[in-house]
Amino acid sequence: MTKLELALERAAKLPEGMQEQLGDDLLHYIDKYLTLRDLLDEGLRELDAGDVVDGETLLADIKARYGA
């Protein structure tokens, strides 16, 4: 059993309201993770293509957009 399966099994025992809040939180976290992954992939493609952006500027932009 994966950790995710175990977490879902335990979450199913929570009251419905808590399950909804947990689901909302998890979906939000997953969306932020996927967005960050896509941004990193895009940045790596730009680096490979030689289209380099200053690292400090890039990190400041990511922090401003996503509160990282």
DRENSEGU-784702 format. One record per residue: x, y, z of N, C-alpha, C, O, CB in turn; chain; residue in three letters; residue number from 1. Coordinates in steps of 0.1 Angstrom, whole numbers, plus 2048, in hexadecimal, padded with zeros to 3 digits. Glycine has a CB too. Layout:
BEGIN
+-----+-----+-----+------+------+------+-----+-----+-----+-----+-----+-----+------+------+------+------+------+-----+
! n.X ! n.Y ! n.Z ! ca.X ! ca.Y ! ca.Z ! c.X ! c.Y ! c.Z ! o.X ! o.Y ! o.Z ! cb.X ! cb.Y ! cb.Z ! unit ! code ! pos !
+-----+-----+-----+------+------+------+-----+-----+-----+-----+-----+-----+------+------+------+------+------+-----+
!   X !   Y !   Z !    X !    Y !    Z !   X !   Y !   Z !   X !   Y !   Z !    X !    Y !    Z !    A !  ALA ! NUM !
...
+-----+-----+-----+------+------+------+-----+-----+-----+-----+-----+-----+------+------+------+------+------+-----+
***
This chain:
BEGIN
+-----+-----+-----+------+------+------+-----+-----+-----+-----+-----+-----+------+------+------+------+------+-----+
! n.X ! n.Y ! n.Z ! ca.X ! ca.Y ! ca.Z ! c.X ! c.Y ! c.Z ! o.X ! o.Y ! o.Z ! cb.X ! cb.Y ! cb.Z ! unit ! code ! pos !
+-----+-----+-----+------+------+------+-----+-----+-----+-----+-----+-----+------+------+------+------+------+-----+
! 808 ! 7F4 ! 800 !  800 !  800 !  800 ! 809 ! 80C ! 800 ! 812 ! 80D ! 808 !  7F6 !  800 !  80C !    A !  MET !   1 !
! 806 ! 816 ! 7F7 !  80E !  822 !  7F6 ! 80A ! 82B ! 802 ! 7FF ! 82A ! 808 !  80C !  829 !  7E9 !    A !  THR !   2 !
! 812 ! 835 ! 804 !  80E !  83F !  80F ! 802 ! 847 ! 80B ! 7FA ! 84A ! 814 !  81A !  849 !  811 !    A !  LYS !   3 !
! 800 ! 849 ! 7FE !  7F4 !  850 !  7FA ! 7E7 ! 848 ! 7FD ! 7DD ! 84D ! 801 !  7F5 !  854 !  7EB !    A !  LEU !   4 !
! 7E8 ! 83B ! 7FA !  7DD !  832 !  7FC ! 7DA ! 831 ! 80B ! 7CE ! 831 ! 80F !  7E0 !  824 !  7F7 !    A !  GLU !   5 !
! 7E4 ! 831 ! 813 !  7E2 !  831 !  822 ! 7DC ! 83D ! 827 ! 7D3 ! 83D ! 82F !  7F0 !  82E !  829 !    A !  LEU !   6 !
! 7E1 ! 849 ! 821 !  7DB !  856 !  825 ! 7CC ! 857 ! 821 ! 7C4 ! 85C ! 829 !  7E3 !  861 !  81F !    A !  ALA !   7 !
! 7C9 ! 852 ! 815 !  7BB !  852 !  811 ! 7B2 ! 849 ! 819 ! 7A7 ! 84C ! 81C !  7BA !  84E !  802 !    A !  LEU !   8 !
! 7B8 ! 83E ! 81D !  7B0 !  834 !  826 ! 7AD ! 83B ! 833 ! 7A2 ! 83A ! 838 !  7B8 !  827 !  828 !    A !  GLU !   9 !
! 7B7 ! 842 ! 839 !  7B5 !  848 !  846 ! 7AC ! 854 ! 844 ! 7A3 ! 857 ! 84D !  7C2 !  84D !  84B !    A !  ARG !  10 !
! 7AD ! 85C ! 839 !  7A4 !  867 !  837 ! 796 ! 863 ! 835 ! 78D ! 86B ! 839 !  7A9 !  86F !  82A !    A !  ALA !  11 !
! 793 ! 857 ! 830 !  785 !  853 !  82E ! 77E ! 851 ! 83C ! 772 ! 850 ! 83C !  785 !  846 !  827 !    A !  ALA !  12 !
! 786 ! 850 ! 847 !  780 !  84E !  854 ! 77D ! 85C ! 85B ! 777 ! 85C ! 865 !  78A !  846 !  85D !    A !  LYS !  13 !
! 781 ! 867 ! 854 !  77F !  874 !  85A ! 770 ! 878 ! 857 ! 76A ! 873 ! 84E !  789 !  87E !  855 !    A !  LEU !  14 !
! 76B ! 882 ! 85F !  75E !  887 !  85B ! 75E ! 88E ! 84E ! 768 ! 892 ! 849 !  75A !  892 !  866 !    A !  PRO !  15 !
! 752 ! 88E ! 847 !  751 !  893 !  839 ! 757 ! 8A1 ! 837 ! 75E ! 8A4 ! 82E !  743 !  893 !  835 !    A !  GLU !  16 !
! 754 ! 8AA ! 841 !  759 !  8B8 !  83F ! 769 ! 8B8 ! 83F ! 76F ! 8C0 ! 838 !  754 !  8C0 !  84B !    A !  GLY !  17 !
! 76F ! 8B0 ! 848 !  77D !  8B0 !  848 ! 783 ! 8A9 ! 83C ! 78D ! 8AD ! 837 !  782 !  8A8 !  855 !    A !  MET !  18 !
! 77C ! 89F ! 836 !  780 !  899 !  82A ! 780 ! 8A3 ! 81E ! 789 ! 8A4 ! 816 !  777 !  88D !  826 !    A !  GLN !  19 !
! 776 ! 8AC ! 81E !  775 !  8B6 !  814 ! 780 ! 8C0 ! 815 ! 786 ! 8C3 ! 80B !  767 !  8BD !  814 !    A !  GLU !  20 !
! 783 ! 8C5 ! 821 !  78E !  8CE !  823 ! 79B ! 8C8 ! 820 ! 7A4 ! 8CE ! 819 !  78E !  8D3 !  832 !    A !  GLN !  21 !
! 79D ! 8BC ! 824 !  7AA !  8B5 !  820 ! 7AB ! 8B3 ! 811 ! 7B6 ! 8B5 ! 80C !  7AA !  8A7 !  827 !    A !  LEU !  22 !
! 7A0 ! 8B0 ! 80B !  7A0 !  8AE !  7FC ! 7A4 ! 8BB ! 7F5 ! 7AC ! 8BC ! 7EC !  793 !  8A9 !  7F7 !    A !  GLY !  23 !
! 79E ! 8C6 ! 7FA !  7A1 !  8D4 !  7F4 ! 7B0 ! 8D7 ! 7F6 ! 7B6 ! 8DC ! 7ED !  798 !  8DE !  7FB !    A !  ASP !  24 !
! 7B5 ! 8D5 ! 802 !  7C3 !  8D7 !  805 ! 7CC ! 8CF ! 7FC ! 7D6 ! 8D4 ! 7F7 !  7C6 !  8D5 !  814 !    A !  ASP !  25 !
! 7C9 ! 8C3 ! 7FB !  7D1 !  8BA !  7F3 ! 7D1 ! 8BE ! 7E4 ! 7DC ! 8BE ! 7DE !  7CD !  8AB !  7F4 !    A !  LEU !  26 !
! 7C5 ! 8C1 ! 7DF !  7C4 !  8C5 !  7D1 ! 7CC ! 8D2 ! 7CF ! 7D3 ! 8D4 ! 7C4 !  7B6 !  8C7 !  7CD !    A !  LEU !  27 !
! 7CB ! 8DB ! 7D8 !  7D3 !  8E8 !  7D7 ! 7E2 ! 8E5 ! 7D7 ! 7E9 ! 8EB ! 7CF !  7CF !  8F1 !  7E3 !    A !  HIS !  28 !
! 7E6 ! 8DD ! 7E0 !  7F5 !  8D9 !  7E0 ! 7F9 ! 8D3 ! 7D3 ! 804 ! 8D6 ! 7CE !  7F7 !  8D0 !  7EC !    A !  TYR !  29 !
! 7F1 ! 8C9 ! 7CE !  7F5 !  8C3 !  7C2 ! 7F6 ! 8CC ! 7B6 ! 7FF ! 8CC ! 7AE !  7EB !  8B7 !  7BF !    A !  ILE !  30 !
! 7EC ! 8D6 ! 7B5 !  7EC !  8E0 !  7AB ! 7F9 ! 8E8 ! 7AB ! 7FF ! 8EB ! 7A1 !  7E0 !  8E8 !  7AB !    A !  ASP !  31 !
! 7FC ! 8ED ! 7B8 !  808 !  8F5 !  7B9 ! 815 ! 8ED ! 7B5 ! 81E ! 8F2 ! 7AF !  80A !  8FA !  7C8 !    A !  LYS !  32 !
! 815 ! 8E0 ! 7B9 !  821 !  8D8 !  7B6 ! 822 ! 8D6 ! 7A7 ! 82D ! 8D7 ! 7A1 !  81F !  8CA !  7BD !    A !  TYR !  33 !
! 817 ! 8D3 ! 7A0 !  817 !  8D1 !  792 ! 81B ! 8DE ! 78A ! 823 ! 8DD ! 781 !  80A !  8CC !  78D !    A !  LEU !  34 !
! 817 ! 8E9 ! 78F !  81A !  8F6 !  789 ! 829 ! 8F9 ! 78B ! 830 ! 8FD ! 781 !  812 !  902 !  78F !    A !  THR !  35 !
! 82E ! 8F6 ! 797 !  83D !  8F8 !  799 ! 845 ! 8EF ! 791 ! 84F ! 8F3 ! 78B !  840 !  8F6 !  7A8 !    A !  LEU !  36 !
! 841 ! 8E2 ! 78F !  848 !  8D9 !  787 ! 848 ! 8DD ! 779 ! 853 ! 8DC ! 772 !  841 !  8CB !  788 !    A !  ARG !  37 !
! 83D ! 8E2 ! 774 !  83C !  8E7 !  766 ! 846 ! 8F3 ! 764 ! 84C ! 8F4 ! 75A !  82E !  8EB !  762 !    A !  ASP !  38 !
! 846 ! 8FC ! 76E !  84F !  908 !  76D ! 85D ! 904 ! 76D ! 866 ! 909 ! 766 !  84C !  912 !  778 !    A !  LEU !  39 !
! 861 ! 8FA ! 775 !  86F !  8F5 !  775 ! 872 ! 8EE ! 768 ! 87D ! 8F1 ! 763 !  871 !  8EB !  781 !    A !  LEU !  40 !
! 869 ! 8E7 ! 762 !  86C !  8E0 !  755 ! 86E ! 8EB ! 74B ! 877 ! 8EA ! 742 !  860 !  8D7 !  751 !    A !  ASP !  41 !
! 865 ! 8F5 ! 74B !  867 !  900 !  741 ! 874 ! 907 ! 743 ! 87B ! 90B ! 739 !  85B !  90A !  743 !    A !  GLU !  42 !
! 878 ! 90A ! 74F !  885 !  910 !  752 ! 891 ! 908 ! 74D ! 89A ! 90D ! 748 !  886 !  913 !  761 !    A !  GLY !  43 !
! 890 ! 8FB ! 74F !  89A !  8F2 !  74A ! 89B ! 8F2 ! 73B ! 8A6 ! 8F2 ! 735 !  898 !  8E3 !  74F !    A !  LEU !  44 !
! 88F ! 8F2 ! 734 !  88F !  8F3 !  726 ! 896 ! 900 ! 721 ! 89D ! 900 ! 717 !  881 !  8F2 !  720 !    A !  ARG !  45 !
! 893 ! 90B ! 728 !  899 !  918 !  724 ! 8A8 ! 918 ! 726 ! 8AF ! 91D ! 71E !  892 !  923 !  72D !    A !  GLU !  46 !
! 8AC ! 912 ! 731 !  8BB !  911 !  733 ! 8C1 ! 908 ! 728 ! 8CC ! 90C ! 723 !  8BD !  90A !  741 !    A !  LEU !  47 !
! 8BB ! 8FD ! 725 !  8C1 !  8F5 !  71A ! 8C1 ! 8FC ! 70D ! 8CA ! 8FA ! 705 !  8B8 !  8E8 !  719 !    A !  ASP !  48 !
! 8B7 ! 905 ! 70B !  8B7 !  90D !  6FE ! 8C0 ! 919 ! 6FF ! 8C2 ! 920 ! 6F5 !  8A9 !  911 !  6FB !    A !  ALA !  49 !
! 8C6 ! 91C ! 70A !  8CF !  927 !  70C ! 8C8 ! 934 ! 70F ! 8CE ! 93F ! 70F !  8D7 !  929 !  6FF !    A !  GLY !  50 !
! 8BB ! 934 ! 711 !  8B3 !  93F !  714 ! 8B2 ! 941 ! 723 ! 8A9 ! 93E ! 72A !  8A4 !  93E !  70F !    A !  ASP !  51 !
! 8BD ! 946 ! 729 !  8BF !  946 !  738 ! 8BA ! 953 ! 73E ! 8BC ! 95E ! 739 !  8CE !  945 !  73B !    A !  VAL !  52 !
! 8B3 ! 951 ! 749 !  8AE !  95D !  751 ! 8B6 ! 95D ! 75E ! 8B9 ! 952 ! 763 !  89E !  95C !  753 !    A !  VAL !  53 !
! 8B9 ! 969 ! 763 !  8C0 !  96A !  76F ! 8B9 ! 962 ! 77A ! 8AD ! 964 ! 77C !  8C1 !  979 !  773 !    A !  ASP !  54 !
! 8C0 ! 95A ! 782 !  8BA !  951 !  78C ! 8B3 ! 959 ! 797 ! 8A8 ! 955 ! 79B !  8C5 !  949 !  792 !    A !  GLY !  55 !
! 8B8 ! 964 ! 79B !  8B2 !  96C !  7A6 ! 8A4 ! 972 ! 7A1 ! 89B ! 972 ! 7A8 !  8BB !  978 !  7AA !    A !  GLU !  56 !
! 8A4 ! 976 ! 794 !  898 !  97B !  78E ! 88D ! 970 ! 78D ! 882 ! 972 ! 790 !  89A !  981 !  781 !    A !  THR !  57 !
! 892 ! 964 ! 789 !  889 !  959 !  788 ! 883 ! 955 ! 795 ! 877 ! 953 ! 796 !  890 !  94D !  781 !    A !  LEU !  58 !
! 88B ! 954 ! 79F !  886 !  950 !  7AD ! 87D ! 95B ! 7B2 ! 873 ! 957 ! 7B9 !  892 !  94E !  7B6 !    A !  LEU !  59 !
! 880 ! 967 ! 7B0 !  877 !  972 !  7B5 ! 86A ! 971 ! 7AE ! 85F ! 973 ! 7B5 !  87E !  980 !  7B3 !    A !  ALA !  60 !
! 86A ! 96E ! 7A2 !  85D !  96D !  79A ! 855 ! 961 ! 79F ! 849 ! 962 ! 7A1 !  860 !  96B !  78B !    A !  ASP !  61 !
! 85B ! 956 ! 7A2 !  854 !  94A !  7A7 ! 84E ! 94D ! 7B5 ! 843 ! 949 ! 7B8 !  85E !  93E !  7A7 !    A !  ILE !  62 !
! 856 ! 953 ! 7BD !  852 !  957 !  7CB ! 846 ! 960 ! 7CA ! 83C ! 95E ! 7D2 !  85D !  95D !  7D3 !    A !  LYS !  63 !
! 846 ! 96A ! 7C1 !  83B !  973 !  7C0 ! 82F ! 96D ! 7BB ! 824 ! 970 ! 7C0 !  83F !  97F !  7B7 !    A !  ALA !  64 !
! 830 ! 964 ! 7B2 !  824 !  95D !  7AC ! 81E ! 953 ! 7B5 ! 812 ! 951 ! 7B5 !  828 !  957 !  79F !    A !  ARG !  65 !
! 826 ! 94B ! 7BC !  821 !  93F !  7C2 ! 824 ! 93F ! 7D1 ! 821 ! 935 ! 7D8 !  828 !  933 !  7BD !    A !  TYR !  66 !
! 829 ! 94A ! 7D7 !  82B !  94B !  7E5 ! 835 ! 940 ! 7EA ! 834 ! 93C ! 7F6 !  81E !  949 !  7EC !    A !  GLY !  67 !
! 83E ! 93C ! 7E2 !  848 !  932 !  7E6 ! 852 ! 937 ! 7EF ! 85B ! 930 ! 7F3 !  84E !  92B !  7D9 !    A !  ALA !  68 !
+-----+-----+-----+------+------+------+-----+-----+-----+-----+-----+-----+------+------+------+------+------+-----+
***
